Each structure stands twice: as C-alpha cells, then as structure tokens.
Amino acid sequence: MISRELNTVLREYAKEFRSVLVVGPRQSGKTTLTRETFPDKPYVSLENPDEKLLAENDARAFLSRFPNGAILDEIQRVPNLFSYLQEILDTTNEDGLFILTGSNNILLQENISQTLAGRLGILDLYPLSYREIKEESKDYSLNELIFKGSYPEIYHKNRKPQIWYSSYVRTYVERDVRQIKNIDNTSLFIKFLKICAGRIGQQVNLSNMSNACGIDVKTVQSWLSVLEQSYIIKLVQPFYNNFNKRIVKAPKLYFIDTGLACSLLTIRNMDELALSHFYGALVENYVIIECMKNNANLQTDRAFYYWRDNNGVEIDLIIDKGSDFMPVEIKSAQTFSNDFSNNLLKLKNYANIQQGIVVYNGTMEFTNSNNIEVVNWKSFLEK
C-alpha cells in the first residue's frame, strides 16, 4: 500500500478544526486515507442505501449514533446532513470530531457556504503523486506514468489502464454527473469529455467546442464547470500580472489524470503514446498537475498560472510563490536545445525577471549563462 503525503496534514487539521473535509476525484483514495488516519472512528458510507435512507429521513437519529464523531464518506449524497452537523459542531469543544469526504465539490461548496463555513478545514486529495509512487514502487519512466495515470487501484492491483479507465468514465457519468447536473444525454456528455481530451494544453475556445459537440456555448460553460468541480479537468488561468497588457485571458485546459486522458484519446499502449501528436501536451499536462498535487499534499500555498502574450509567446507554467514567481517551460524531448529557453528569455525582457526553469526528459542538468536552470522532470518534481 502506497502511503499518502496528505496524511500528516490531515492529522494537523484534525487538531485545529472541529471537522475536516477531504475532497477529491472518485477513487483517489479518500476512504483509505481517512480510515487509516483515524482507525478508531466509526466509518459510514453514504453510498450504502440503508445508511443514506436513514440520514435523509432522520438526520438527527443518524448522527446521534456517533457521539464521539465518525468518518462520513461521500457526504454530498445527503446534503441535509450539513445543517445538523452545524448544530453539533457549534456545541462541542472537541476538534476532529467528524471527518467528511466527498467527490462532488459543487454540492459540497453550496452547502458549506451556508452552514459549515469557518467550522471545518478543507483538504484536496488528488490521485497518487510521482513522489508517492516512487517511494514504494519501481522506477517508472515518464511515459509509463503518463499512460498508467495515478489512481491508486491501478498500482495496488496492477489494473490494465485501458479497461479500468473505460469503467471509470461510466461510473463517473452515471453517479456523479447525473447528480450534479442531471444530464440526460450521457453519450453526448462523453463525446464532450473526449473533445476536452483532444484540447489538452490548449486555450479554451467556447465557440469551437460548441461547434465540435453540437451544443450551445452556455452548455459548454456549464459542462466545463461540472468537469472541473468533479476533479476531472483543471482550468489553469493566465497570469494576472499583465507585463504591459500583453496577456490573453482564456484559461488552458488540463486533465487531473493523464491515464484517463490517454483512454479518452484511445491511446492503447506506450508505443502509441510516444508516437501520438498529443504526446508533448500530455507531458506538459503531467508535470503541471504533479506540481498541483505536491502543493496540495504539502500545503505550500503556491498558485499556478500560464502566460501568453498577443504575439503567441507563451510560458507553460508560472509558479506564484507570493513574494515572487518562477516561469517554467516544459519539454518532452530527451535532448536539450537552446531553443527551449527562447520564450523564457523574451519574458525576462518583459518582466525583468532574473531566472527561469526548463523541464525536460533528458538527464543532463545545468544552469546556463542566462541563469536558466535546465532540469530533468524527476528532479523538478522531487524538489
């Protein structure tokens, strides 16, 4: 079993808040994490029909069974519980009383904003990070990690990615999407999901996606929101510092898990991945999402953006550390080329920054005369 870095943070939050909510994509390991971290707490899954029925019909009786708290799994299934939890948390001095988990951030946020705001700590649990995988698994190549994705079950039980992700999509659409948006035409939604996969690393063009899927622009916006709030995609916003108003405003689209993206792109093995015209975008996707996982797991409080001016000069990743920011270019090549630094040098002229990073798949690491650090992707993600 691969240990999770968020375990330490979860324990700290349970000492600081009366309740803690762990949210993340379905099958990311929320149940395993919470049960291993709090083995003495009773565990209840609200996907169990009997438990769900009792919680819906008599929430007070349901919660009275747990005077010393409990782990309530998939709590978004019973939204009315939040009001009753508020009453309990307002009358207790005990921290870490209830540990909540959920896969649907839209419904959770709507209810939290009305009831539990300020009463609980919220943590994001993404699928396995590279740092977690490398601690207890073999030394996977970049292509293996991209193709396999990061969901724990694929590693724990050695699942075949193409079969597992196909089932995952069906489960996600049937359980989560219907609850969030009550979308009747699931085949059209899956088509939209595949269209999104074909636009990894690209700026979101609502009209283009509308035409490709045969739905109106408002539906595109709505479905993108569903996908982001249910942890399928991540929309990375352009950097807010305009550097003389040169930036564009549209976000870029990435998938939380590259294995799922490969499945939707019908990439069936690593040979097809290496030859795919999506390969560079998938490498970029993998590195950016891994940065976000590390940030969530270690609570480093960084923000992530991209930068692009109206002339097409683009930086793949801007890491905002609060006091300063670091521009990062991500390349899939195994051999370094001086051209990799071109956009970083242009940004240095615009912004008067002193450093930058080129991340690539090669082994040679050095800092060039322009103070641009060239590093292998493993070194970059292990920092």
C-alpha positions in Angstrom: 0.0 0.0 0.0 1.4 3.4 -1.0 1.4 5.9 1.9 0.0 9.3 1.2 1.7 12.6 1.9 -1.5 14.3 2.9 -1.7 12.0 6.0 0.4 14.4 8.0 -1.6 17.5 7.0 -4.8 15.7 7.7 -3.7 14.9 11.3 -2.7 18.5 11.8 -6.1 19.8 10.5 -7.9 17.4 12.9 -6.2 19.2 15.8 -7.1 22.6 14.5 -10.7 22.2 13.3 -13.8 20.6 14.7 -14.3 18.8 11.5 -12.2 18.1 8.4 -13.5 17.7 4.8 -11.3 15.7 2.3 -12.5 16.2 -1.3 -11.1 14.8 -4.5 -11.9 12.7 -7.5 -13.7 9.4 -7.2 -11.2 6.6 -6.4 -8.4 8.9 -5.4 -8.0 7.2 -2.1 -10.1 9.4 0.3 -11.7 6.4 2.1 -8.4 4.6 2.6 -6.7 7.7 3.8 -9.3 8.7 6.3 -9.8 5.2 7.7 -6.0 4.7 8.1 -5.5 8.1 9.7 -8.4 7.6 12.2 -8.8 3.9 12.7 -10.8 4.3 15.9 -13.5 6.4 14.4 -16.7 4.6 13.1 -17.0 4.6 9.4 -20.2 5.2 7.4 -20.5 5.2 3.6 -23.4 7.3 2.5 -23.5 5.4 -0.8 -24.9 2.5 1.3 -28.6 2.6 0.6 -29.7 1.9 4.2 -27.4 4.5 5.7 -28.4 7.0 3.1 -32.1 6.4 3.7 -31.8 6.9 7.5 -29.7 10.0 7.0 -32.2 11.5 4.6 -35.3 10.6 6.7 -34.0 11.2 10.2 -30.6 13.0 10.2 -30.8 13.6 14.0 -31.2 9.9 14.7 -28.5 9.1 12.2 -25.9 11.4 13.8 -26.9 10.5 17.4 -25.3 7.1 16.8 -21.9 8.8 16.8 -21.5 10.8 20.0 -17.7 10.7 19.6 -17.7 11.5 15.9 -17.3 9.4 12.8 -16.0 9.3 9.2 -18.8 10.1 6.9 -17.9 9.0 3.4 -19.4 10.7 0.2 -21.3 13.2 2.3 -22.6 15.1 -0.7 -25.1 12.2 -1.2 -27.1 13.6 1.8 -26.9 17.4 1.7 -29.3 17.9 4.6 -26.8 16.5 7.0 -24.8 19.7 6.8 -27.3 21.7 8.8 -27.4 19.1 11.6 -23.6 18.9 11.6 -23.5 22.6 12.1 -25.6 22.3 15.3 -23.3 19.6 16.7 -20.1 21.4 15.8 -21.4 24.6 17.4 -21.9 22.9 20.7 -18.7 21.0 21.0 -15.2 21.9 22.0 -13.7 18.7 20.5 -11.5 19.1 17.4 -11.5 16.5 14.6 -14.9 15.2 15.7 -16.3 14.4 12.2 -14.1 13.6 9.2 -16.0 14.1 5.9 -15.2 13.0 2.4 -16.8 13.9 -0.9 -16.2 13.6 -4.7 -18.5 16.4 -5.8 -17.2 19.8 -5.0 -20.2 21.7 -6.4 -22.7 20.4 -3.9 -20.2 20.5 -1.1 -19.4 24.1 -1.6 -23.0 25.2 -1.9 -23.8 23.6 1.5 -20.6 24.6 3.2 -21.1 28.2 2.3 -24.4 28.2 4.1 -23.6 26.0 7.1 -20.1 24.9 7.9 -18.0 27.8 6.7 -15.4 28.5 9.4 -16.1 25.3 11.2 -14.0 22.9 9.2 -10.8 22.6 7.4 -10.9 21.5 3.7 -8.2 19.4 2.0 -7.9 18.2 -1.6 -6.7 14.7 -2.2 -5.6 14.1 -5.7 -4.6 10.7 -7.2 -1.1 9.5 -6.3 1.7 11.9 -6.9 5.0 10.9 -8.5 6.7 11.5 -5.1 4.3 9.0 -3.5 4.6 6.4 -6.3 8.4 6.4 -6.4 8.7 5.8 -2.6 7.1 2.3 -2.8 7.0 1.3 -6.4 9.5 0.5 -9.2 11.2 3.3 -11.1 8.6 4.1 -13.8 9.5 6.0 -16.9 7.7 9.3 -17.7 5.8 7.5 -20.5 4.7 4.7 -18.1 3.4 7.3 -15.6 1.5 9.2 -18.2 -0.1 6.1 -19.7 -0.9 4.4 -16.4 -2.2 7.6 -14.7 -2.1 8.0 -11.0 -5.2 6.3 -9.5 -4.2 4.1 -6.5 -6.1 0.9 -7.7 -4.1 0.7 -10.9 -0.9 0.4 -8.8 -2.3 -1.6 -5.8 -3.9 -4.2 -8.0 -2.0 -3.8 -11.2 -5.1 -3.0 -13.3 -4.9 -2.6 -17.1 -5.4 1.1 -17.6 -7.5 0.9 -20.8 -10.1 -1.4 -19.2 -10.1 0.4 -15.8 -10.5 3.9 -17.2 -13.3 2.9 -19.5 -15.2 1.6 -16.5 -14.2 4.7 -14.5 -15.8 7.0 -17.1 -19.1 5.1 -17.0 -19.2 5.2 -13.2 -18.3 8.9 -13.1 -21.1 9.8 -15.6 -23.7 7.6 -14.1 -23.1 8.5 -10.4 -21.6 12.0 -10.3 -22.6 13.8 -13.4 -26.3 12.9 -13.1 -26.3 14.2 -9.5 -24.6 17.4 -10.3 -26.4 18.5 -13.4 -29.0 15.8 -14.2 -27.6 15.4 -17.7 -29.9 13.1 -19.6 -27.8 12.7 -22.8 -24.8 10.9 -21.3 -23.5 9.8 -24.7 -23.3 13.5 -25.8 -21.5 14.3 -22.5 -19.0 11.6 -23.0 -18.4 13.0 -26.6 -17.8 16.4 -24.9 -15.3 14.7 -22.5 -13.4 13.3 -25.4 -13.4 16.7 -27.1 -11.8 18.1 -24.0 -9.1 15.4 -24.1 -8.3 16.5 -27.6 -7.7 20.0 -26.3 -5.2 19.3 -23.5 -2.8 22.2 -23.1 -4.8 24.5 -25.3 -6.7 27.7 -24.5 -10.4 27.1 -24.0 -12.3 28.2 -27.1 -16.0 28.0 -26.2 -17.3 28.6 -29.7 -15.0 26.0 -31.1 -16.0 23.4 -28.5 -19.7 24.3 -29.0 -19.5 23.6 -32.8 -17.5 20.4 -32.3 -20.0 18.9 -29.9 -23.2 20.4 -31.3 -24.2 22.2 -28.0 -24.6 25.9 -27.2 -21.9 28.0 -25.6 -23.8 28.1 -22.2 -23.9 24.4 -22.1 -20.1 24.2 -22.8 -19.5 26.6 -19.9 -21.8 24.5 -17.7 -20.2 21.2 -18.6 -16.7 22.5 -18.1 -17.7 23.7 -14.7 -19.1 20.2 -13.9 -15.8 18.6 -15.1 -13.7 20.9 -13.0 -15.7 20.7 -9.8 -15.7 16.9 -10.0 -11.9 16.8 -10.4 -11.8 15.6 -14.0 -10.2 18.6 -15.6 -8.3 21.7 -14.3 -8.6 25.1 -16.0 -5.3 27.0 -15.5 -5.8 30.7 -15.6 -3.4 33.2 -17.3 -1.0 35.0 -15.0 -2.7 38.2 -13.6 0.5 40.3 -13.9 -0.1 41.8 -17.4 3.5 42.9 -18.2 2.3 46.0 -20.2 -1.1 44.3 -21.0 0.3 41.7 -23.3 -1.5 38.6 -21.9 -4.6 36.8 -23.2 -7.5 36.0 -20.9 -8.7 32.5 -21.8 -7.7 29.6 -19.4 -5.9 26.5 -20.6 -7.4 23.0 -20.2 -5.7 20.1 -18.5 -6.8 16.7 -17.1 -6.3 15.8 -13.5 -5.2 12.4 -14.6 -3.2 11.7 -17.8 -4.2 8.0 -17.8 -7.8 9.0 -18.1 -6.9 11.4 -20.9 -5.0 8.7 -22.8 -8.0 6.4 -22.5 -10.3 9.1 -23.9 -7.8 9.7 -26.7 -7.8 6.0 -27.5 -4.1 5.7 -26.8 -3.9 1.9 -26.2 -0.2 1.4 -25.2 3.0 3.3 -24.6 4.2 2.9 -28.2 1.1 4.8 -29.4 1.7 7.3 -26.7 5.2 8.0 -27.9 4.0 8.5 -31.5 0.9 10.5 -30.6 0.7 14.1 -31.7 -0.7 14.7 -28.2 2.5 13.5 -26.6 4.0 16.9 -25.9 0.7 18.2 -24.5 0.4 15.1 -22.2 3.9 15.6 -20.8 3.1 19.3 -20.1 -0.2 18.2 -18.5 1.6 15.6 -16.3 4.2 18.0 -14.9 1.7 20.8 -14.2 -0.7 18.6 -12.4 2.1 17.0 -10.4 3.1 20.5 -9.2 -0.5 21.0 -8.0 -0.6 17.6 -6.3 2.6 18.5 -4.4 1.2 21.9 -3.4 -2.0 20.2 -2.0 -0.1 17.4 -0.3 2.4 19.6 1.4 0.3 22.8 1.8 2.9 25.0 0.2 0.3 27.7 -0.7 1.5 28.3 -4.2 -0.6 29.3 -7.2 -0.2 28.1 -10.7 -0.8 30.0 -14.0 0.4 30.2 -17.6 1.4 33.2 -19.5 0.9 34.1 -23.2 1.0 37.4 -25.0 -0.9 38.6 -28.0 2.0 37.6 -30.3 1.9 34.0 -29.3 4.9 34.0 -26.9 3.9 31.5 -24.2 5.3 30.2 -20.9 3.8 26.8 -19.9 3.8 27.4 -16.2 4.1 30.3 -13.8 4.6 29.3 -10.2 3.5 32.1 -8.0 5.1 31.9 -4.5 3.6 35.1 -3.2 6.8 37.0 -2.8 8.0 36.2 -6.3 7.2 33.9 -9.2 9.1 31.3 -11.3 8.5 30.8 -15.0 8.8 27.2 -16.2 9.0 25.7 -19.7 8.1 22.0 -20.1 9.5 20.0 -23.0 9.0 16.3 -23.9 12.4 15.9 -25.6 15.3 13.9 -24.2 17.9 16.1 -25.8 18.3 19.8 -24.7 18.1 22.5 -27.3 18.9 26.2 -26.8 15.6 27.0 -28.4 13.9 25.7 -25.2 14.9 28.9 -23.5 13.7 31.3 -26.1 10.3 32.2 -24.5 11.9 32.5 -21.1 14.4 35.0 -22.4 11.6 37.0 -24.0 9.7 37.0 -20.7 12.8 38.2 -18.9 12.9 41.2 -21.2 9.2 42.0 -20.5 9.2 41.4 -16.8 12.8 41.9 -15.8 12.9 38.5 -14.0 16.3 37.0 -13.1 15.7 33.3 -13.5 13.7 30.5 -15.1 13.5 26.7 -15.4 13.4 24.4 -18.4 12.0 20.9 -17.5 12.7 18.1 -20.0 13.0 14.4 -20.3 16.8 14.3 -20.6 19.5 13.5 -18.0 21.9 16.5 -18.3 21.2 19.2 -15.7 22.9 22.6 -15.6 22.3 26.4 -15.3 23.2 28.4 -18.4 24.7 31.8 -18.8 21.2 33.5 -18.7 20.5 32.0 -15.3 18.0 29.5 -16.7 18.1 26.1 -14.9 17.8 23.0 -17.1 16.5 20.0 -15.1 15.1 16.6 -15.6 11.4 16.2 -14.8 12.2 13.9 -11.8 14.5 16.4 -10.2 11.9 19.1 -10.7 9.1 17.2 -9.1 11.2 15.9 -6.2 12.1 19.5 -5.1 
